[in-house]
Amino acid sequence: MKVHLKCFSTLVNPETCDYKETTPYDLDDGQTVGDLVKRAGLGREEIKIAIVNGRIVDFETVLTDGDLIGLAPAVGGM
């Protein structure tokens, strides 16, 4: 399945997770947000909010084909 990842603020890396465009990832069925975070080379401790298709989720959320995932770090007063 293919999902699309977008990162914000300090999580941005044009090679693995950009903010201007989404970065596509091919994952196996049943993989989670946590699996995608690891695949993108990010640490869970870096991420304050994970969003899938506009809803805040946890790292155990199972992804499906076509999902749009956004990741944001703790910034400011978060």
C-alpha positions in Angstrom: 0.0 0.0 0.0 1.1 3.6 -0.6 0.8 6.3 2.1 1.9 9.9 2.0 3.8 11.6 4.8 4.2 15.3 5.5 6.3 16.7 8.4 6.4 20.1 10.0 8.9 22.4 11.7 12.0 20.6 13.0 10.9 17.2 11.7 11.3 18.4 8.0 13.9 16.5 6.0 13.5 16.9 2.2 14.8 13.4 1.6 12.4 11.5 4.0 9.6 13.9 5.1 9.0 17.3 3.6 6.4 20.0 4.3 5.9 21.4 0.9 4.9 18.1 -0.8 4.1 14.8 0.7 6.7 12.0 0.7 5.3 8.7 -0.6 6.1 5.5 1.3 5.2 1.9 0.3 4.2 -0.1 3.4 3.0 -3.6 4.0 -0.6 -4.1 5.0 -1.2 -3.8 8.7 1.7 -1.4 9.4 1.2 1.4 11.8 2.0 5.1 12.3 4.9 3.9 14.5 6.2 1.7 11.7 6.1 4.7 9.3 7.9 7.0 11.8 10.7 4.4 12.2 10.9 4.0 8.4 11.2 7.8 8.0 14.2 7.7 10.4 12.4 9.7 13.1 12.2 9.0 16.8 8.9 8.8 18.6 10.2 11.2 21.2 10.5 13.9 18.5 6.8 13.8 17.7 4.1 15.5 19.6 1.2 15.0 17.3 0.5 12.4 14.6 -2.5 13.1 12.2 -4.0 10.6 9.8 -6.5 12.1 7.3 -7.2 15.1 9.5 -7.6 13.2 12.8 -5.2 13.0 15.7 -4.0 9.4 16.3 -1.5 7.4 18.3 1.5 5.4 17.1 -0.5 2.1 17.1 -3.0 3.3 14.5 -3.0 1.0 11.5 -2.6 2.7 8.2 -4.5 2.0 5.0 -3.8 2.6 1.3 -3.9 6.3 0.4 -3.7 7.7 3.9 -2.2 11.1 4.4 -0.1 11.3 7.6 1.2 14.5 9.2 3.8 14.7 11.9 4.4 17.7 14.2 7.0 18.2 16.9 6.5 19.8 20.3 7.0 23.5 19.7 6.3 26.6 21.7 3.8 25.8 24.5 2.8 22.4 23.2 
